[in-house]
Amino acid sequence: MSTVEAALTGIGIFAFALSGALMAVRKHMDVIGMFVLAAVTAVGGGLTRDILLGLPPAALRNPWWWLIVAVATAIVFFFHGAVDRLRRAVLSCDAVGLGLFCAGSTTIALQSGLGPLESVLVGTVGGVAGGVLRDVLAGEIPSVLRRDTKLYVVPAVLGCALIVAAEAAAVGGGAVVVAAGAAIVVVRLLALWRGWTAPAPRARDVA
């Protein structure tokens, strides 16, 4: 792993860990629950990705990831701020983690020899799985399954597809990965701000 990749991974883990710890505060968990939720959110996507690719789990080979999770948990424990601002903070941190992990997971999938469609799938799963596990443990319907969720999977898929397309055009590289990750974050934050959602069927009352 290059220095740039390590830095991006660290930022993604920190952002997702903040998201998980903040969710734990909203659910009135203690410090143990905060750490567990932070860890699941931070490394759950990467673990799922590695299992799908048949790779040794990176989370078990990088002890410094757990230190990042512990630091994020401590920061939230002491400085989580007003309760009525936590939801916005959770969503913002989650958007950053989504972008970074989708981009990183897609790159790893391509390096493992997967085809374009498979790489997009693994990249998307690597980005969203941690959030799904976080929501399940927190007793909520995963946000990726709710019709009222502002665009989440859509920007993830588009960002992963951008990396795959750039690789196919032989213009891939660190700059493309960073740009794709940033694009995912921006689209997700714009969706939160503007209220964009994915199409859904109109609900009908059942007699």
N, C-alpha and C positions, 0 to 999 in steps of 0.2 A: 504494500500500500504506500503510495507516494505521500509526501508531506501535505499536498493540497487535498488529496482524498481523505487523509486522516483528519485534517482540520474540518472539512465539510461533514464528515461522519460525527466528529465530536460536537459540532454545532447542532446537527440534527438530533443527536441523542439528548443534548441539553434541552433543546426546545420541546421535544416530545416528553421528556421527564417533567419539565415544568407543567406541561399540559396535564399529565397524569396526577401530579401532586396537587394541582389546583382543583381538579375534579374531586380528589379525595377530601379536600377542605370543604367543598360545596356539599359533600355527602356526610360531613361530620365524622370523618374517620380520624383515628389517632395517628401518631407518627409512623407506626409500623404499617398501617394501611396506606399512608401517604407514600412510603418507600415502595411498597409492593405495587401500587397502582402506577407510580412513576416508572418503575423498572419494566413492568409489563408493556406500558405504552412505548417506552424507549427502545426496547430490544425485541418486542414481540414480532414486529414486521420483519426484522432481520433474521430472527430464528425461523420464521415461516419460509422466507426466501431461501435460506440455506438448506432447509429440509427438502423443499421442492427441487433444488438443484443438486441434492446429494452431496453437499459440502459440509465439512466440519463446522459447527456453529461458531461464527465469529465472536459471539458474545462470551463464549467460554475460553477464547484465546486472547482476549483483550481485557485484562482486569481493570484497566483504567476506565473503561466504559462504566463500570459499577461505581467508581469514584465520582464520575460526572453525575450519575443518578443521585448519589448521596448528597453531593453539593447542591444540586437543584432542589432536592427535598428539603434541605436545611434552609435554603433561601426562601422557599415558599412557607416553611414552618414559621419563620421569624418575621417575614415581610410580605405576607400575602395581601395585606391591605384590606380595604372595605369589602365586605361580602358582596355587595351589589355590583361590584366591578369585576368579579371573578369570571363570570361567563365570557365576557369580551376578551379577557386575558387568556382563558383556555382556548378559545377559537383562534386567536392570533398566534399563539405558540404552536397550536396544532397545524396551522397553515404552513408555518416555516418548516416544521418537521416533515410534513407531507411532501413538500417540494424537494427537500434534500434527500429523503429516503427513496422517493420514486426515481429521482435521477441516478442516485448511487446504485440502486437495485437493478435498474435497466442496464447500466454499464456492466455490472457484474454478470448479468445474464448473457449479454453479448460476448463477454470475454470467456464465458463458459461454453460457447459454441451454439447457443440456442438461435432459432430463426427469428425473424422480425416479429411475428405475431406472439410467439411464446415469450420473447423478451419484453414486449409491452405488457403482457399478462403478469409476468413475474415482477416487473417493475411496479405495476399498480398494486399488486398484493403486498409487496414489500413496503409500500407507502401507507396503505390503509389498514393492514392487519393489526398493528399495534393499537390504533384507535378503536377498532372493533372489540378487541380484548378488553381495553379500558372500559368501554361502555357496558359490556356484559358484566364485568366484575362490579361495576358501580350500580348495577341494577337498572340500566336504561336500555331501550331499544337502540342498537347501533345506529349512529347517525347516517351511515351510508345506506340504510334501509328505509329511512323515514322520508315521506314525500315532501315534508316541510323543510328538509335540509337544503341549505343553499349549496350550489354546485360544489361537489367534492370529488366524486369519482371522475367526472368529465374532465376537469383540468388535469387530474392525475394521468388519465389515459392520453390526453393530448400532449402533455409534456414528455411522457415516455415515448410516444410516437415520434416526436420531434428528434429525440436522440437517435432512435432507430433509423429515421430517414437520413439524418446527417451522416451516420455511420455508413449507410448504403451508398451515399454520394461521396464517400471518402473525404468528408470534411469534419469528421468527428474529432474530439479532443476535449481537454479540460474546459475550454471556454464555452463549448457547446453544452456540456453537462451543467455548468454553472448557469448559463442562460436559460436552459430548459427548466431547471429547478426554480429559478427566479420567476419564470413565466407562470409556473404552477402556483407559486405563492401569491403573485399579483392577481391572477384570475380568481383564486379562492377568496382573497380579501375583497376584491371588487364585487364578487357574488354576495358576500356577507353585507357589504355596504349598500348595494343596489337591490338586494332581495332576489337575485336570480336563482331559479330552481330548474331542475330537469323536468321535462314533460311528464304528466301523470294523468291517468284516466279520470274523468269526472265521476265523483262518487254519486251513487244513486241510492235512495232509501229503499229498503227491502220491506215489503208489506208483511 
